[in-house]
Amino acid sequence: MAQHPAAMAADWLVSAWDQNAGLRTVTPAHSAVGDLAGAWLLDLLGLPGESAVGFTTGATMANFTALAAPRDDVLRRAGWDVARHGLGGGPAVRVVVGAERHDTVDVALRYLGLGAPDVVAVDHQGRVRPDALEESLAEAGPGPAVVVLQAGNIHSGASDPFEETVETAHRHGAWVHVDGAFGLWAAASPAYRHLMRGHEGADSWATDAHKTLNVPYDSGLCVVRDAAALQAAMGVQGAYLLRDEVCQPLDKVPELSRRGRAVPVWAVVRCLGRDGVAELVERLCRHATSLADALRTMPGVTVLNDVVFTQVCATFGSDERTDEVVGRLLADGTTWMTGSTWHGQRVLRISVSNWSTTDEDVERSVEAVRRVATEIA
Ligand SMILES: *Cc1c(COP(=O)(O)O)cnc(C)c1O
């Protein structure tokens, strides 16, 4: 089974109930479940308890939603009302990202009309270099600015050094957003939480429920510390809407009508509990470590990244050989690992994210890699 059974069953119920979960007064039970799941998630992920949590379709939309808040907020602080005047003619919003941010951050910025970001250098694991961030922000001088950091590089699994980078960004008056589609879940594990040190100091975060938490597609989470800033960007006013003063589900994400996306998230967290979520994260990491250890024993294979979380990138001697291995592995069908390019080299990229993967599956995957690597030797 691809998804966690509790999440899948809850998702079926959501379809069967077919409630429009945008307003508290209309679907109070859905809202209560969303509030509870949101509170649990903030606690699990080590995020500030006062934050607003929005249930989006994925991390791309969570990035978009969370970044709409600072777009409006940093411009408001610069005396520009973007809701009224639009972006044209207003002060420029500077967005700074690391060279290895996920492509969907650029997509979100494009949707928001913010254009292409300024890119700062990263280290050998793809982490933003604090000195490069400092230099970039100092050079630009004061003005509306947003810094987008990352928890979980898709090639190395590494996370940005949040303590230093958040402090630097805030000292320069920037809003800090963290794209943590899968990496943010390190915070749910006592064994991996150190990777996130300082992440709670940011202003907004995006993550997925359909990756690490194994909720059926499509399910992402957007978290914004300043709930009013999110509501200002996403809120809907309409005389026909049965709404009161409190922040409604429809004030936190782009959709007005929407399915009860919080229910499967609630179900899987309720089922696993704090320890179960930690155990899930740790199991994925353990599998990644086992895969990397086995790859390192194969002749001609180099694991390129420091395997700190759930990602492994390996080369097989040359780009041609690596591509040949990837092609044969996909044709073989035992395991699903795909090719990518990292630091100028073709790599076999492994991302462990399924709750049901067992030690035996890992062994079979290793054997499949060994088989195809031997075939081409
Ligand atoms: C997967 C991923 C995204 C995009 O998430 P979707 O849920 O596919 O929209 C964004 N950032 C990172 C780091 C990712 O791994």
The ligand as an SDF file (V2000), in Angstrom:
LIG
                    3D

 15 15  0  0  0  0  0  0  0  0999 V2000
    8.6590   17.9140   -3.3760 C   0  0  0  0  0  0  0  0  0  0  0  0
    9.2330   19.2290   -3.0380 C   0  0  0  0  0  0  0  0  0  0  0  0
    8.5610   20.4280   -3.3550 C   0  0  0  0  0  0  0  0  0  0  0  0
    7.2810   20.4320   -4.1410 C   0  0  0  0  0  0  0  0  0  0  0  0
    6.2780   19.7690   -3.4410 O   0  0  0  0  0  0  0  0  0  0  0  0
    4.9110   19.2790   -4.1270 P   0  0  0  0  0  0  0  0  0  0  0  0
    4.1770   18.6860   -2.9910 O   0  0  0  0  0  0  0  0  0  0  0  0
    5.2940   18.2940   -5.1770 O   0  0  0  0  0  0  0  0  0  0  0  0
    4.2280   20.4670   -4.7040 O   0  0  0  0  0  0  0  0  0  0  0  0
    9.1130   21.6170   -2.9190 C   0  0  0  0  0  0  0  0  0  0  0  0
   10.2760   21.6570   -2.2560 N   0  0  0  0  0  0  0  0  0  0  0  0
   10.9660   20.5390   -1.9410 C   0  0  0  0  0  0  0  0  0  0  0  0
   12.2560   20.6560   -1.1880 C   0  0  0  0  0  0  0  0  0  0  0  0
   10.4760   19.2900   -2.3410 C   0  0  0  0  0  0  0  0  0  0  0  0
   11.1580   18.1680   -2.0350 O   0  0  0  0  0  0  0  0  0  0  0  0
  1  2  1  0
  2  3  1  0
  2 14  2  0
  3  4  1  0
  3 10  2  0
  4  5  1  0
  5  6  1  0
  6  7  2  0
  6  8  1  0
  6  9  1  0
 10 11  1  0
 11 12  2  0
 12 13  1  0
 12 14  1  0
 14 15  1  0
M  END
$$$$
